[in-house]
Amino acid sequence: MQAQRFDYVVLAIGVAAVSTAAVLIREAAAPALVIAAYRLMFASAPLLVIAGVRRARGRRLESAPGQTRRLLLEALAGVFLALHFGFWIASVQQTSIVTSVVLVTAQPLFVALASGPLLGEKPAGTTWLGIGLAVAGAAVMVGEDIGSGRDTLLGDLYAILGAVFASAYFLTGRRLRSTGEGWLSYVTLAYSMSAVVLIGLVVASGDSFGGYSLRTYGFLVLLALVPQLIGHTALNRSLGYLPAVSVTIAVLGEPVGATLLGALLLDEAPTAVELAGALLVLGGVYAGLRGAGRRAARVEAEPG
């Protein structure tokens, strides 16, 4: 399926929505695993209701042949998503927003390396150029903050692990979406499996699901609604029309949005150097998406 302008608009909405996550996490006064579990529980609930209503009406969520294998891959994507959130939310709580978000969006590097052998989607030269520019900009943004103390160093490590598992999540989603799996059925099972895994991790850790302020629960609901149901679902829809590396390159815009929100809402004002890095990131995102779009158009135009 060749991407249309509307598909890029949906992708942009997804990136804008996920950019709110770091600020909402900072405002939610709860352990990292509890935040992640509530985020996926609240996001899964309306999707499961929709699935139940459709089943009661004799309609199933859209799916493609090879159902058992697809269900296993969707469940695996949910596990990857749970591990991504578990590590990344811990990172946000232990280092600065800009550092955490920049490091976790190192995803295009892992996805670009793996998408060729795993998906048959070898990135174009201009895509690598875009990744290079964006990563350089991210390095500039994160420069002075990374590893500035023992706690922040652990937070940095958590963010990198979050990037690895996010890459696996996007690669699995692209495999499913590019072979005909409907986005609604995919996100319903993936989010639900992720919620189950995170609930188990919370129980194993000994953390409590109760005893938090109404303010915290409010931010947990917002986490589920905006960055998850709107943001991640838009990204997962995009995986049906754009290569995995294109989606992850676009997600590199998240540090820019998160940094601006951190400045406006949390008084974490970016420095001039961080702003310069943000411009590089945006330039890299534009170059990478433009290159990937041209390559996809050429592939579509080639006779089968």
N, C-alpha and C positions, 0 to 999 in steps of 0.2 A: 504493500500500500504506500503510495507516494504522499508525503506530507503536504498539506495545504496551509494557507495563511492562518486559518482558524486553529490548526493544530499547534502552531507556534504561539498563538494567543493563549491557548489552554496551558501550554508549557510555562509561559510567563506568569500566568496566574498561580500556577503551582509553586514556582520559585518564590514569588512574593509571599504566598501563604506560609511556606516552610520557614521563611526568614523571621517570622514572629516567634518561632519555637524557643530560641535561646532566652529571650526576654521573659516569656511566660514561665519557663523552667526556673529562672532566677527568682521569680516572684512566688513560686509554689514552695512553701516551707515544709518539705517532706523528703524522705530518703530517695535516692535516685531510682532504685528499683520500684518503689511505690509509685512514684511519678510516672514511670514508664508503663507500669501495669494499669494504672487508672486511665492513662491516655489511650491505650489499646482497648480496654474494657468499654469505655464510653464510646469509642469510635466504632467498635464492633456491634454494639447493641442495636442501633437503627438498621444496620446492614442485615443482621440476623432477622429482625422483624420483617424487613422487605422480603427476604428469602422465604420466611414462613408464610407471608401473605401470597406470594407468587405460587408456592407449592399448594396452598389451600385452594387456589383458583385453577389448579391443574397446569400451572406454567412453571417451568424450571428456569433457573438462571442460565444465561446463554453459555454454552460450552462446546467443545469440539471433540472429535473422536479420540480414542486412547484415554478414556476417562480415568482409569486407575493410576496410570503413570502421571497424568496431569494433576490428580489430587495429591499424589506424593510430592510432586515438585512444588505445588502451591503450599503444602504444609512445610516443606523445607524452606521456602521463601519466608514464611512466618517465623521460623526459628532464626533465620539470619536477621530478620527485622528486630526480633526481640533482643538478640545479642548486640545489634547496632545501637538500639536505644539504651540498653543497660549500660554499656560503656560510655556512650556519648553524653548521656545525662549526668553521669558521674563526673565526666570531664568538665562540663559547664559549671559544676559546683566547686571545682577545684582549681580552675584557671580562669583567665579572662574570657569574656564572650568572643572577642575577635580571635584569640588564639585557638580556642576550642572549635569555633565554626570554620576557621580557615583550614585547620589540620584535618577535620573530618571531611571536608570537601576535597581532599586529595584523591577522591574516588575516581576521577577520570584517568589517572595514571594506571591504576589497577585494572579498570575496565578496558582501557585501550590495549593494554598488554594481553588481556584474556579474551577480548571479543573476537579477535581473528581466529585463534584455534578453537574456541568454544562455540562461536556463533557464525563464523564465516564472514564477519564484518570487519575487514581490515581497514583501520582508519586511513584517510587520505593524508597527504603531506601537509595540506593547510590545516587539517584537524590537529595534527601534532604541533604545528606552529601556534594554533590557538591555545592548546594545552600548555605549551611552553610559556606563552605570555601570561596566561592566567596563573600558573604556578609561580612565576617570577613575581607577579603582583601580590600573590598570597604570601610569599616569603617576605616581601617588603612590609606588608601589613603586620606580620607576626614577629618581625625581627627582634625588637627589643624585649618582647614579653616572654618568648619561649624559653622554658627552662630556667626562669629567674629564681626559683626556689624549689625545695624538695617536693612540696605539695603540688606546685604548678607543673613540675616535671612529670609527676604521676598523672596529673590531669592531661598533659600533652600525650602521654603514652595511651591513655584511655581513648583520646580523640582519634589517634592513628588506628587503634583496634576497631573503633567505631567505623572508620573509613573502610577498612578491609571487609567487615561484615555488610556494610551498606553496598559495597561493590558486588558482593555475592548476591545480595538481594535484588539489585537492578539487573544483573546478568540473568538470574533465574526468571525474573519477570519478563525480560525481553524475549527469552526463549519461548515462554508460554504465549505471550501476546502476539509475537510475530508468526506463530503457527495457528492462530485462530481462536485462542481462548478469550472470552469476553471479559472486559475489565471489571464488571460488577461481580461476576462469580469469582474472579481472581482475588480481588481485594477483600471480599467477604471471608473467604477461607484463610487467606494470608493474615489478615488482621486478627481473626478469631484465634488462629493457632498461636500467633505472637502473644495474644493476651493470656492464653493458657500457659505458655512457657513462662511468661513473666510472673503470673500468679504463683506458679510453682517455685520460682526463684525467690519471691518475697517470703513465702512460707519457710523455705529452707534457710533464709537469712535471719529469720526471727523478727523481721520488721512487722509493724502493725498497719492494717488498712484503716484504722479508726483513730480518733483523737486529734484530728487536725482542725484548723480554723475554717470557718465558712469561706473566708477569703481564699484560702488554699484550694478548697474544693472548687471554687469558682474558676480559678486559674487552670485547674485540671480539666474542667469541662471545656474551657477555651482551647486548651492544648489539643483535645480530641476533635473539636469542631474545626478550627482554622488550619493549623499545620498538618493535621492528620487527615480528616475527612475531605477537606478542600485541597490542601497542598499535596499530600502523598497520593491521593486518588487521581489528581490531575497529572502527576508525574507517571503514575502507572498507566493511565489512559494513553499518555504520550508514547509509551514503550511499544504500542501497537502501530505507530506511524513513523517513529524516528529510531535510529540506531541507539543502543544503550549508551555509547560514548557521547552522543549528542545530548542526551538527557542529562548525563552527569556533568558535562561541560556547562550546561545551562545552570545546574545547581551550584556552580562556582559563583554565581551571582548572589547566593545566600549570605556569604560573609559581608557583602556590601550592605544589603538590606538590614542584617542583624546589627552591624556596626552603627548604622544610622538610627535604628530604633533604640539601641543601647545609649546613644548620645542623647536622644530626645527624652527617654523615659527613665533611664537609670543613671544619668549624669556620667556616663563613661565616654567622654568626648574623644573622638579620633584625633590623632596628631596630623600634622601636614604630611608626614611620611606615610601614614596609614591611608590618607586620602589619595596620595599619589599611587599607592599600591592598588587601591580600589579602582582607579581609572585603568590600570594595566589589566586587572581582572576582567573588567567589563569589555575592554578591547579584545582580550583573549576569548571571552565567551562569544563575542560577535564573530570573530575570525573562525573559531572552531565550528560554530553552527552553520556559518555560510559555506565553509568547506564541506562539511558533512552533507548539507542540503544539495550542493552541486553534484557530489558524488552519487547520492541517492537518485537524483534526477537522471544522471547518465546511465545508471544501472537499469532504471525503469525504461529508458528509451532503447536499450540494447535489445535486439531481436532475440526471442527465446528459442 
